[in-house]
Amino acid sequence: MRTRTPRPDGRTSTLRASRRSLATFAVALAAGLVGVTTLTGVDVALSGPASAQPTGTSVPFVTPNTDSCPDRISPPAAIDESEVPEPGQTAPKPLPVPASPVGGGKLGGCGVLLPDGAPPVPKDISATAWMIADLDTGKVLAAKDPHGRYRPASTMKTLLAAVALPQLDLNKVVIGTQDDANADGTRVGIGAGGRYTNDQIFHALLMCSGNDAAHAIAMQLGGVDRTLAQMDAKAKELHALDTRAATPSGLDGPGMSISAYDLATIFRHDMTIPAFADIVHTEEYNFPGFPADPKIPGDKDHPGFPIANDNRLLYDYEGDLGGKTGYTDDARQTFVTAAQRGGHRLVVTLLKADVLPIRPPEQAARLLDYGFSLPTGANVGALPGSEADQAPTAALATPPVHSVGASAPSTNHDHENLRTTLIVVGLAVILILVVLVWRMSGRARR
């Protein structure tokens, strides 16, 4: 006997169509939320403290192997024309490599250098070169290719600050120029005719990497060429012998180089300057505006505006004392930061890093955690002047003053937290809807 399956009546068809529509809507909404998560970089999983192991991506990566010392003499080949000399000029020869590695014989190695008995370094560190050092004693706790030569990008501004802060009166008022405003690359927003104290200009230089601020400082030091000569002389004085400045701002140029060791050395020196330690630890700051340009019809006065520190660890890593970020196409991601925990203060440097598998600040956070976990006395070398009777005492960074009025960073973090919460709740609701639709469909089939 053949059994005929009865046709669904109109109401059953409508119910099934509604279920299909609901299921389709749930799937589409889930896909949309996943897309938003991917584009914004917000992790769906609720995250713990910033110092915890960050969630990485699924994109495979390989940490560059430096065991053969490929960058001992000069940085990797440029990928653009940023280092092509001006007409009539030639590129400078590479800096000589010292016969004995600065900081100790072990630091002549180019691979990963760890103290005896130390555990493996954290995973997901894509930086080609990095270093962890004690900010106070100068002991180098661990490193990878410490004297390999790379491009600094805007971390070179720490060397400009080392030269300029002792020379310039922070209360002096400087008039912004059109040349300042026209500076290449990242600019904070100095305008022609604006009145700025040097203190404000240094905040723009170190908090948000203003190349216009770098230009304004260089002009006070006698121009670009004289500023570069002073920066190179300062590097030599600090025994940062892998370092040469090609631009005051850190934009790529012929002969530019630095090493993870030198960047830690320069930053350690800068932290002995109270103004520097205070500025890099400032989260928010109000920057002045500038008057209308009479040459532009209808132009109006430009009001002041809040600026925020580019160093995300200042907000996200407990005990962070400040730092400096950098990026160019040739240098890739560069970063230096310091943090304090349990009476110890460490500095971490990253050169030629990438945003995969995790972002450079997260890589630095993992290296800081690793450094703080090492036993007292563990080291593979030392920064210059690290003997007990010569070790400089770095000034403690002053916590930022929150009464200045700018609130951009905290607002951004609030938005990120709210967005993450909405995504998590939305996905939970979608899961419930999908389960209900499935169960209802199952009952209809029985």
Secondary structure, 3 states (H helix, E strand, C coil): CCCCCCCCCHHHHHHHHHHHHHHHHHHHHHHHHHHHHHHHCCCCCCCCCCCCCCCCCCCCCCCCCCCCCCCCCCCCCCCCCCCCCCCCCCCCCCCCCCCCCCCCHHHHCCCEECCCCCCCCCCCCCCCEEEEEECCCCEEEEEECCCCCECCHHHHHHHHHHHHCCCCCCCCEEECCHHHHCCCCCCCCCCCCCEEEHHHHHHHHHHCCCHHHHHHHHHHCCCHHHHHHHHHHHHHHCCCCCCECCCCCCCCCCCCEECHHHHHHHHHHHCCCHHHHHHHCCCEEEECCECCCCCCCCCCCECCEEEECCCCHHHHCCCEEEEEEEEECCCEEEEEEEEEECCEEEEEEEEEECCCCCCHHHHHHHHHHHHHHCCCCCCCEECCCCCCCCCCCCCCCCCCCHHHCCCHHHHHHHHHHHHHHHHHHHHHHHHHHHHHHHHHHHHHHC
